[in-house]
């Protein structure tokens, strides 16, 4: 651990020099990259320097204790040791936590996609419930929500809704929502009072910047069409809706939320870039040893991660075996208990790997 801390401190000092280099100052991409890297390193480097300072003071007090003949000086050294030594172990634990590899996407905005899956109309209604739940949570954090594409179902809810959430550390809060969400409840259309099970899938994509995913214009086919509403009725006679196809990967994105073709294209490009970025990330993750992958991670969208049981007011996260009997509150966006528990589980997993 200390070899790694020493290396990080050296890199921090190197970045300080680089950020004063005229060539770097004149290159906005490099300046942003190095500034972010140094900002990420700062907490652990400051903690390590404080740790070294404490240990230097302890060593000095011990020397004084053994070599000093003056009784008052010996007492002072003993008092210092009593004050300083209890600080060492907590600092080591804090440094270990700070050494846990940080997800580079944690501070990014996200694009979230919710789709009704198994269960027909009830699945679409549940997709609408999930959208409302996430929107409430985002609003409680003062994050901005922007709908990109929405296909409403005839009975209410959404067959599919794609939206963006902008704010500080959005991805770090939502990344555990990837996967299949299952609902158990009596549908409004069910006269016999039988409980039905339906599912909706959630995909959480970190917003990718242009410097992270380079998409060339020649690789993108642009098609335009007229916007339509629920049931397929036309709501716009102008060719404002946009469909983008990334030819090399086959990723297709459409957007018709705005009346302006230019704005729809801008929104669609954000989704396209995020999906291509996710594809590249998944390819890299697949190369990672399966046995060392986090037990929580960001999940696979086909994996059932959570069950919402309405009759018993209960929500269960199957990845960590956590059940909370507050479904009514959770559907109002109070997701903190699940987010905190999943974060702790992931940190514990990574600490174990760090120990290995």
Secondary structure by P-SEA (a helix, b strand, c coil): caaaaaaaaaaaaaaaaaaacccccccaaaaaaaaaaaaaaaaaaaaaaaaaaaaaaaaaaaaaaaccccaaaaaaaaaaaaacccaaaaaaaaaaaaaccccccccbbbbbbbbbcccaaaaaaaaaaaaaaaaaaaaaabbbbbbcbbbbcccccccbbbbccccccccccccccccbbbbbccccccccbbbbbbbbbbbbbcccccccbbbbcccbbbbbbbbbccccccccccccbbbbbcccccbbbbbcccccaaaaaaaaaaaaaaaaaaaaaaaaaaaccccccccccccccccccbbbbcccccccccccccccccaaaaaaccaaaaaaaaaaaaaaaaaaaaac
